[in-house]
Amino acid sequence: MATATTIATLLAFAISWAVVLTRLPAAIRDRHQRLPVAGVLAFTALSTINQPWARRALDGLSPHLSDHLIVSAAISFTTVLLALVARAYQNTSRLIYLPGALILAILTVIYVAYGPSAQEPFAPQPAMSQPMVLYLLIDLGYVALVCLICSVLFWIHLPKTRGMGWIRPGMTLLALGVTASVLSGILVSFRLVFGNGTLHLVQVMLANMALVMLVLGLSVMSLVPVQRALTHWWEVQRLYPLWYRLCQSAPHVTLDRPRHRLYELVRAGDVTWRLRRQIVEIRDALNWLRGYVSQDVLHAAGDYAGQIARPHERQAVATACWVAVALEAQRAGIPRDHTPAPLPADQLPISRDASDLDFEVPWMRELSRARRLPGVARFPELSATPSTT
C-alpha cells in the first residue's frame, strides 16, 4: 500500500505540473479558464507538499506544518471544484468562496493555537484535545462533502459526459475515494476521541486507499487538458506544411509572418488558439486563391477528383486540384478576379457543423494529404486553362 501511495503522489505531482504548464498561458489571456487553472494550482500545491522532500523541509520549520498546508491546499482545491460544479449547473459559484475562506481561517487559528507537537505519524497517540478534533472533523467533513456533492451531480448528469474521455473513470475513482475517506474519518474520530488504537491498522489502510483513489481520480481528470493540448499540438504540426504554403501565397491573411518549422515545434503559448488560427488562415487563403480560377476549373476539379479519389476524399482532392491551378496562375502573374467564382454544390461543406474544430481539422488533414498525390500535381497540365476567363 505504501508503494501504491508513493506512485499515486508522484503521478499527481507530474500530471498537475504538466496541466499548469500547458494551461497557464491560456488562463492568463482567457478569464473563463482561470477558475479551473486555480483549482489545478491548488492540486499542484497539494501534490508538491505531499512529496517526502517537501514534507521534511516544512516539518523542519514547524512540527506537522506540511499536514496543515496539505489541509489548506485540499480545502482550496475542493472549494474551486465546488465552484466549478456550481457554475456548470447555472448556480452562483462566487458564493462558494466565502465558506471555503472562512473554513481555512478557522482551521488556521485552531492549528496555530492547538497545533500538534512533533511525533511519529503512526506512533500510539493519546486522546486529542477537543479543538484538534474539531479541526479534523471540519477538514474531513468539508472535503468529503464537496467531493460527494460533485460526485452526485456527476452521476445525475452522467449522459452529458459521453465522449469526455477521462472524466468518467476519474469521477468514479473520486466517488470511491470519498467513500474510503469518510470511513477512515469515522475511525480516526473514534480513535482520537476515545484513545482506542484497536482499529488503527484498518484506519491507516482506508486512509491510504482513499489517498490513492482520490489522487488517481483527480489526476485522471487532469489528463483531459493535457491530452487535448498534446492532440492540438500534433495537429498544428501536421497542418504546418499546408498552412505555410498557403500563407506564402496570401500573406495578407496571416496575423504575422510564418516562422521556421523548428520555432513552431518548440514555441510556447495556447496551442488550441494556434490551431484555430491556422484553420482560419487556411480558409481565408483558400477564399483568396479562388479568385485565380474560373468556374470551369472548379467543375473540372470536381470531375477529376471523382475519377481518382474515393468518395469520402473527393471534396479534399477537388480542392487540392483547383488550389494547384491557382498557385500556378499566381506564379505566372495572371491577374486575380476580385469576385471569386462560387464553389460547386458538391464542394461545399457537407455538415452544418463545418465550422467546428472537430470537423475542420480532419478535412484539412485530408486536403494536406491530397496536395501530395501525383494525380493532383498533374491536374494543372490537364486542366483547360489555369487562369480566370
N, C-alpha and C positions, 0 to 999 in steps of 0.2 A: 504493500500500500504506500509505503514511503517513496518507493521508486515511481509509482504512478503519480503521486502528488508532485514530485520533483519535475517529472516530464510535463505535467499539466501547467505548472507555474512557468517553466521555460517556454512552453508553447504560447501561453498568454503573453509573456514578455516579448517574444519575437513578433507575433501577429499584431499585437496592439501598437508596437512601434512602427510596423510596416503600414498599418492603417493611417497612423498620424502623419507619416512622411508622405504618403500618397494623396491624402485628402486635405492636409493643412493649407496648401496653396489655394485650393478651390474655396475653402472656408473663409479665407481672408477676403476673397472677392465677392462671394455669394453669402448673404446673411442667412439664407434658408438652410445652409449647410453647417452653420456654426453650432447649433444645438447638438446634432449628432456627433460632431467632432469634439465638442466639450465633454460629452459622455465618454468618448473613446480616450480623451486625455485623462479623465478620472480613472478609467480602467487601466490605462498605461501606468499611471502613478501607483495604482494598487499592485499591478504585476511587478513593477520595478522595486517597490518597497519590500515585496514578498520574497525577493531574491536573497539567498543566505548572506552574501557580502553586504547588501544594503541593511539587512536586519542587524548584523553585527555592528556596523558603523553607527546606526541610530541608537541601538541599545547601549552603546558605549557612552553616548551623550546623556541619556536618561533611561532608567530601567523601564523596559517594556514600551519605550517610545514608538517603536515600529508597530506594535499592536494598535496603539491609539491612532497612528497615521493610517494604518490599513482600514480601521473602522471609519475614519473620516473620508477616505477615498471611496470606500464601499457605499457610504451614505450619499456622497456626491454623485456617484455613478447611478445609484438606484433612483435618486431624485431626477436626474436627467432622463433616465429610462421611463419613469412615470410621466414626465412632462412630454416626452415624445409620443407616448401612447395617448395622452390626453389631447395632444394636438392632432394626432391621426384620426381621432374619432370626434372632431369638431367641438372639443371642450376647451376651457380656458387653461392653457398649460402654464401660464406665468404664475398663477396662484399656487402651483405646486412648489415653487422655490421657497416660499415663506416657511412652511413647516419643516422642510429639509434644512434650511439655515438655522431655524430655532432648535431643532434636534441636535445639530452639530454644536451649537453654542452650549446647550445643556450638558452634553457629553464631555465637552472640553472642560467645563467648570468642575464636573464630577471627577474627571480624571486628574486634574491638577490638584484638587483638594484631597482626594482619597486614592490617589494612584497606587498601584501595587509596588511592593519592594521587589528588588531583583531576586529571582529564584528560578530554579529549573522549571521549564514549562510543564513537564509531565510528572513533577515530584508530588507526593501527597501534600495537599493543601488544606488548611483549616477552613472553617466556615467563613464565607466572605461577608464583609460588612454590608449593611443594607444599601448605602449609596452605590457600591460597586455592583450589587445585584441589580439595582435599578439601571445602572449603566449597561450591563449585559443584556437585560431584557429589552430596553429601548432599542439597542443596536440590533439584536436578533429579530425583534418584533417588526421594526420598521423595514429592514432589508427583506425579511421573509414576506411581509405584507405587500410591498411594492412588487416583488417578483411574482407573488401569487396573483395579484391583480393583472399584471401584464400577461401571465400565462393563461388566465381565464379568458381575458379579452381576445387573446390569440386563438384559443380553441373555439370561441364563439364565432370568430370571423375566419375560420380555417379555410373555407372555399376561396377566399380572396388571395390566399398565399400560394396558389398553384403556380408553378413555374418560377418561384422565387428562390430556387436553388437551396442554399444552405440555411434558410430561415427556419424551415420546418424541423429538421433534426436539431438545430440549435435551441429552439424553444422547447422541444421535447426533453433535451438534457437539462435545460433550465428548470422545467417543472419538476423533474426527478430530483435535481439538486436542492430545490426549495423544500421538497418533502423530507429529504435526509437532514437538511439544515434545521428544520422545525423539530424533528425528533431529537436531534443532537442538542438543541437548545433546551428542550424539556429536561433531558437527562442532566445537562450542565447545571440548570437551575436547581434541580433536586439535589445534586451532589454538593453544590456550594452552599445552599441554604442549610442543609442538614448535616454537612460534613461527612457524607456517606460516600466512600470510594468504591463500593461494590460494583457499580455499573461504569466504572471509569474506562475500562477497555472497550466496552460497547460504544460508549460516547465518543471515544477517540476514533474508532473505526467509522462511525457515522459522520463525524466531522471531516475526516479525510475523504470519504465518499462524496460528501456534499461539495467539498472544495474542488475535487476532480471534475464532477459533473457540471458545477457552475462555471468553472474556468473553461472547460471544453465547450460547453454550450455557448457562452459568450464569445469565445474565440472562433467557433464555427460561424456564428452570425457575423463576426467581424471580418470573416473571409469574403463576404459579399462585395464590399467596396474594393478590396484588394483584387479579387477575381475580375471585377468589372474594369478596374484600371489597367490590369495586365492585358485583358482582352482588347480594350480600346487602343492601348499602345501597340499591340501587334497589328491591329487593323490600320493604324496610322502608317506603320512601316510597309504594309502590303500595298497600300494605296499611294505611297510616295512616288513611284515612277510615273503613274498616270497624272497625279496632281502636279508634279514638277514639269512634265512636258506641256500640259495644258496651260499652266501658269506662265510658261515661257512664251506661248503663243498669244496669251491675253493678259499681260502683266498688270493692266489697269484694274482687274477684278480682284486682285490679292491685297490683303492688308499690308503686307510687307514682302520684300523680295525673298523667295525660297532660298534657304541656306544649303550648305553641303550636307550630304547624307549622314555623315558622322555626327554633325550637330543635331540633326533630328533624332538620332538614336539616343543621345545622352542628355538632351535638354530637359530641364525641369519645368514644372507647371502642370496645369489641369489638362490631362491627356484627353478627357472627354470633350472639352472645349476645342482642342486642336482637331479632333476627329470631325466634329460638327463644322468647324471652319473649313477643313479640307473638302467636305461634301458640298457645302455652299459654293465654294470657289470653283469646284469641278463643274457644278451645274451652271454657274454663271459663264464659265469659259465655253461650255458646250453651246449655250444660247448665243454667245458671241460668234463662235465659229460657224454656226448655222447660216450666217449671212454670206458665207463664201460658197454655198452650194445652192443648186436650184431644186425646184420641186421634182423634176425628173430624176435628179441624182438621188434624192431621198427615196423615191419609189423604186429605183433600180437597186439601191442598197437593200431595201426590204426584200425584193425578189431574189437577189443574190444570196442573202442570208438564209432564205427558205431552202435554197439548194444545198448549202454547205454546212448548215448548223442543225442541231437537234431542236425540237420545238421550244423547249424552255430556254434555249440560248439565242433564239432568233433576234429578239429585241436588242440584246447587247451586241451581237455580231453586226446587225444592221447599223447600229450607232457607230461602232468602230469603223465600219466601211466608209460612211459619209464623213466621219472625222478625219480619216486618212486623206480623202479627197480635199477637204477643207484646208488641211495643213499644207498639202501640195499647192493648192491655189494661193494660199497666203505666202508661201515661199516664192512662188513665181511672180508675186506682186500684182495679182489680179485684184481689182477694186472690190470692196465688200459692199453688199447690198444692205442698206440701213433698215430695211424691212424684211427680216428673215422669213423664208418660206415656212409655213406651219408644218408640224410633223404629221405624217400619215397616221390614220387611226390605229394601225397595228403596231406603231412605235410609241404610242402614248402610254403612260403608266397604267398598269392593269389593276391597281388596287387603290382604294380610297385612302389607304394608309401609306401612300407612296412617299410622303414627307417624313415618315418615321425613320429613326436611326436603324431599326431592325430590318427595314425594307431597303433603305438606300445603300447600306454597306454591302450586302450580298450582291446587289445589282451592279454596283461599281467594281466589285471584285471580278464579276463576270466580264464587265467592259474592259478591265485591265488585262485579263487573260485573252480576250478576243483580239485586242490590238496586236498580240504576238502571233496570231495564226497566220500561216503562209497565204491562205486564201484572202485574208483581209489585206495583206500587203500588196497583193496583185490587183485589188479592186480598182485603184486609180487608173491603171492602164486599161482595164476592161470597160470602165465607165465611158459613156459617150462624150462627156465634156466635164472638165474639172472646175469650170467657172460658172458663175451665175449668168443666166441668159435672160 
